[in-house]
Amino acid sequence: MRKYLPNLLTAARFPLDLGLLAAEDAVWFLTLYLLCCLTDALDGLAARRLHACSALGARLDSAADLAVMAALVWRLWPLAAPGLQLTVWIYAVAALRFASALIAWLRFGQFGFLHTLGNKTTGVLLALYPFALVLTKSHWLLAAVLIAATLSALEELVIQCKAEQWDPDRRSAIRKIDHD
């Protein structure tokens, strides 16, 4: 049973994601979102600690991340109401991410995203953004998220173009750091 725990944590994000879409008040929405963030952090930690890392788990994690991201965009876009320039920037980052995943699929037969330090930093900023937006109605964190997202998306694109093999746990484009 222990070896299934990481994938169960990841899979929990799908019903939580549906809850994000249905949540009618800020407290319920932020509670469900916090649970999404916790399961996202804990699934990888559990997989490493339990020696239960798998290709299925990595793909499931990418799918769960994408589902949560789609729900956030759907629910927060009207609240964030970014102007045309920010909207174009957001779509450009999304296009870079999609191009990177497509290149990985074409080159390595794997459609997914890397766990680089830049992507993790972007993930932390992005995880904080809904709280900042819902609680303060402020857009100050959006610029930081977009800068980090742009840099990490470009880095991932470079890695996918130059890599010799698929390595979802590649930490950076500068050098490959061993992980354990």
Secondary structure, 3 states (H helix, E strand, C coil): CHHHHHHHHHHCHHHHHHHHHHCCCHHHHHHHHHHHHHHHHHHHHHHHHCCCCCHHHHHHHHHHHHHHHHHHHHHHHHHHCCCHHHHHHHHHHHHHHHHHHHHHHHHHCCCCCCCCHHHHHHHHHHHHHHHHHHHHCCCHHHHHHHHHHHHHHHHHHHHHHHCCCCCCCCCCCCCCCCCC
